[in-house]
Amino acid sequence: MELDSYARLQHDGRRQRAVREGIVAGLTSRNYHRAVEGVLDRYGIEKSSVSREFVAASAAQLKTLCEKKLDELDLAAILIDGIYLGKQVLVVALGIETSGKKHVLGLWQGATENTAVVKDLLEDLVERGLNPERRYLFVIDGAKALRAGIERVFGKRAEVQRCQLHKRRNVKEYLPKNAQGDYDRRIRNAYAMTNYAEAKAELEKIFRQLERVNPSAARSLEEGMEETLTVHRLGVGELLRRRLATTNPIESCLSTVKRVARNVKRWHGGDQPLRWTATGLLEAEKKFRKVKGFRELEALHRKLNPSLTQQAQVA
């Protein structure tokens, strides 16, 4: 006798959604049937069925993310970072609208976090509606490949903010332990300054002192120093500046991907890393909140795009 409840579970998509939610919550395909046995009264769900259902569900998640239209998003900032799953790197883009809302924009798969991967990701965003003539604030961890990929697509128009936390960590790694705390505190205090000229002067002072202590640490601080102060130069207010001066918002998304994929023991080729990453990113997107200081994003957009603002006022 065919049960109506079983037929509905098979055909209305509920089983696929249930499998996706269960695996995202931490179940594995091996123990899934044990977890649902008491609730579903033995629907006959086994490891192979769960695997097939999750492949289908995660493929749908990937399709949703990769086909998302971006032309209606009023973006002011774009954060880019990568995550390694097995031997593959997935480069992810996160956008912040002038309203403060965050959106996962897309991802691209490669063997390394190289310039070509970043360029292809950005070109894909443009094809889906990202305005290449508009100026955005790009926030990156300081990787040269990310910087080069942004420049290839957006040229000199792009404003780039290098992550201040990554800069502090890089400098710290060159210093002996007895000097790490003091110099890290001084660099942190310099970045906390509101005035661009004062913050830059203080970092240059630290650089000159580091030259005598450890030339390698000094070169690390000097490399890309100007781009770690982009939010200062643009006059971004303190509350928003703290959010846009680091890659923390996108790293939070990637930590959700790692949590969702923590039970994967072996990474295969094909679209497996893409599917799992898309599933984790869309799971993170459900819990997005507006960035603190979001009321200043409109002013940042006007400063980056004065000509577009004037055109809108005329229209």
C-alpha positions, 0 to 999 in steps of 0.5 A: 500500500502506498502511503500519501505521506511517503509520496509527498516526501518523495516528490514535493521537495521536502526530503531534499530540503530536510536532507540539506538542513540536516547535513548543514546542521552537522549530520553525515550521510552515514548516520542520517537514517539513525537520526530520522528513524524515530521521527519518520518511522523508517522511510527507508532513507539510507546513505546512498539516498541521502548523498543523492539528495544532498548533491541535488540540493547543493547543486540547486544552491550553487545554481541560485548563487551563480545566477543571482542578478546583481543589477538592482543592488546598490553596492558601495563596498565589495569584500573578496577572500578565499577558502581552501577545500582540499586542494582547491581554492574558492574565491568569494565576493561579498557585497555591501549595499548603501543601505547596509545590507550584505549579499553573497555575490558569487564564487569562483574555483581555482587551484590557487588564489591567483590573479586569473581566478579573481579576474574571472570572478569579477567578470562574472559579477559584471556579466550578472549586472555589476556596473563596471563604470561605478567605483567601489571600495574593495576590501582584501587581505593584502594578497597581490593576486587579489589586487592585480585581479581587481585592477585588471577588471576595474582599472585605476578606478577601484579604491582598495582597502587592505585588511589592517588585521592582516597587516598587524599579523604580518608585521608581528610574525617578523618580530621577537616575542618580547617586542611583538606586544608593544609594536602591535599595540602601537600599530593598532593605536595608529589605525584607531586614529581618525585623521588620515595624516596623523595615522600615516605619520604615526605608521611612518614613525613606527616604520623608521624605528622598526628599521633599526629593530628588524628590517624585514618587519619594517618592509612588511609594514611599509608594503601596501601601507597606503592602502591600509589607510584607504578608509581614513583617506576617504573620511569614513566615520569611525563606526563604519571604518572599523567594519571596512578596515578588515576582512572580518565580515567575509571571514565570518561567512567563510567560517560558516562554510568550514562548519558546514563542510567539517564532516567531509573527509575526502574532497573530489574534483568537479563541482563538489567544493563549489556546491558545499561552499555555495551551501555554506555561504547561503546558510551564512546569508540567512543570518546577515545583519546590516553593518554597523555605521551603515548610515555612512555608506551613502556618503561613501558612495557619493564620495566614490561616484560624484559624477553619478550622484550629480547625474541622478540629481539632474535626472 
